[in-house]
Amino acid sequence: MSTPTGPAGRPLAAMRAYTTETGYPIPVKELRGWALRGGRLLPLTAAEVFDAHCTEAGTGEPLPPERGVTYRDAWEVTCPAPPT
């Protein structure tokens, strides 16, 4: 798959939490993403979601992973055909 353009992802339900060194609980979330190409939503792999989420959009520089995020493969999305 080529480099995704226009990823659309958002954290889903918190699964569990971990505690920082100072005792603050951080919820763990799953992040999945889709790319919009040719009017279709295409699922991204966990690696593609990580790359999209951990890259500065303006410069392309890497960003550190967000604490408490687990990157997952997205599922296939089938949209109904528009009415004719």
C-alpha positions as CSV (number, residue, x, y, z in Angstrom):
1,M,0.0,0.0,0.0
2,S,1.3,3.5,-0.8
3,T,1.8,6.1,1.8
4,P,-1.7,6.9,3.2
5,T,-3.2,10.2,2.4
6,G,-5.9,11.7,4.6
7,P,-5.9,9.1,7.5
8,A,-9.0,9.3,9.6
9,G,-8.6,7.7,13.0
10,R,-9.7,8.2,16.5
11,P,-9.0,6.5,19.8
12,L,-11.6,3.8,20.6
13,A,-12.8,2.6,24.0
14,A,-10.2,2.6,26.8
15,M,-9.3,-1.0,27.6
16,R,-7.2,-0.7,30.7
17,A,-4.9,1.8,32.4
18,Y,-1.3,2.0,33.5
19,T,0.1,4.2,36.2
20,T,2.9,6.7,35.7
21,E,5.8,7.1,38.0
22,T,3.9,9.7,39.9
23,G,0.8,7.5,40.4
24,Y,-1.4,9.1,37.7
25,P,-3.5,6.6,35.8
26,I,-3.3,6.7,32.0
27,P,-6.1,4.9,30.1
28,V,-4.9,2.6,27.3
29,K,-6.6,3.2,24.0
30,E,-6.7,1.4,20.7
31,L,-6.1,3.5,17.6
32,R,-7.2,2.4,14.1
33,G,-7.2,4.4,10.9
34,W,-8.5,4.5,7.4
35,A,-7.4,6.3,4.2
36,L,-9.9,7.9,1.9
37,R,-9.0,7.2,-1.7
38,G,-11.2,7.4,-4.7
39,G,-14.3,7.8,-2.5
40,R,-13.5,4.6,-0.6
41,L,-12.3,4.0,2.9
42,L,-9.3,1.7,2.9
43,P,-8.1,0.1,6.2
44,L,-4.6,0.9,7.4
45,T,-2.3,-1.6,9.1
46,A,-1.1,-1.0,12.6
47,A,2.3,0.1,11.2
48,E,0.6,2.7,8.9
49,V,-1.5,4.0,11.7
50,F,1.6,4.4,13.9
51,D,3.5,6.2,11.1
52,A,0.5,8.6,10.5
53,H,0.0,9.3,14.2
54,C,3.7,9.7,15.0
55,T,4.7,12.0,12.1
56,E,4.5,15.8,12.2
57,A,2.3,16.7,9.3
58,G,4.0,20.0,8.4
59,T,7.6,18.8,8.5
60,G,7.5,15.0,8.2
61,E,9.6,14.8,11.4
62,P,8.9,11.8,13.7
63,L,7.0,12.4,16.9
64,P,7.2,10.2,20.0
65,P,4.4,7.7,20.4
66,E,1.6,8.9,22.7
67,R,1.5,7.1,26.0
68,G,-1.3,4.7,26.5
69,V,-2.0,4.1,22.8
70,T,-2.0,0.7,21.2
71,Y,-2.0,0.7,17.4
72,R,-4.2,-1.8,15.7
73,D,-5.1,-2.9,12.1
74,A,-8.3,-1.3,10.9
75,W,-11.2,-3.4,9.5
76,E,-12.7,-3.3,6.0
77,V,-15.5,-0.8,5.6
78,T,-18.2,-1.4,3.0
79,C,-20.3,1.6,2.1
80,P,-23.6,1.2,0.2
81,A,-23.7,2.4,-3.3
82,P,-25.3,5.9,-3.7
83,P,-28.9,5.8,-5.0
84,T,-29.3,6.3,-8.8
